[in-house]
Every structure is written in C-alpha cells, then in structure tokens.
C-alpha cells in the first residue's frame, strides 16, 4: 500500500495525473447524477433543463473510464463530454438563481427562499466534475 501512495505522490509532483483525473471524473459523476435526479424528482422535473445532467452523466462516466485506459480517449472524448457537463453546471447556476428569484419575495426573503428554493451552489458540482475531465486532457499520463 505504501508503494502505491509513493507512486501516486511522485506522479502528482511530476504533473502526471491523467488516469487519476479520468477516474475521479468517472466515479464522481454517477453519485452526483443520482443526487441530482432525486432533487429534480422532488421538483417534478418542472423545467426541461433539469433532465440534462441526468442525460449527460452516463456518457461522462463512460468517457472517464475510457480515459483511464486510453490516453487518446482522455485527450479527445473526455474533454468534449466534460465541457458539456461544465457548461450544464453554469446553466444550472443561472436557472437556480432564476428559481430563487421567482419565489415569493425573491432574494428579499433570502432567509426562507435560499433554504426552500433551488440550491444556488449545487450546480457548481457539475462544473467541478467537468473540470476534472478538462484538466485530465492537458496533464501528463502516469508512468
């Protein structure tokens, strides 16, 4: 176990983290997608944009797994799908802001509407997972 940790640390110090970031993308997306599904289900999928993170999660997971096994996939497919996931997170931030603003009192009743309305920072999780895949495309591959 100690040898594995030393190798990971050595690779990170040398800027070699492509497989690690690909795996982080692949294994972060499904639980995030499931959490999003549950939250959007509670909101009855009232906006068509609520489906996009659900639809993008399986391709991102597959691209992340492919990036672990193939440097080419990590440089082509993974950043393409990751960019969509990242942009979807940005769209989510905007739609969540609009959702809080649309509640009675909007941001004037922030104490209530920020708790009961759509979570403002939750879509940032999509941006973060998408960023893992984008960074995987530009870092060196582990030895």
Secondary structure as GFF3:
##gff-version 3
##sequence-region A 1 143
A	DSSP	alpha_helix	2	13	.	.	.	ID=ss1
A	DSSP	alpha_helix	18	42	.	.	.	ID=ss2
A	DSSP	three_ten_helix	48	51	.	.	.	ID=ss3
A	DSSP	alpha_helix	52	69	.	.	.	ID=ss4
A	DSSP	alpha_helix	71	75	.	.	.	ID=ss5
A	DSSP	alpha_helix	77	102	.	.	.	ID=ss6
A	DSSP	three_ten_helix	106	109	.	.	.	ID=ss7
A	DSSP	alpha_helix	110	116	.	.	.	ID=ss8
A	DSSP	alpha_helix	124	136	.	.	.	ID=ss9
###
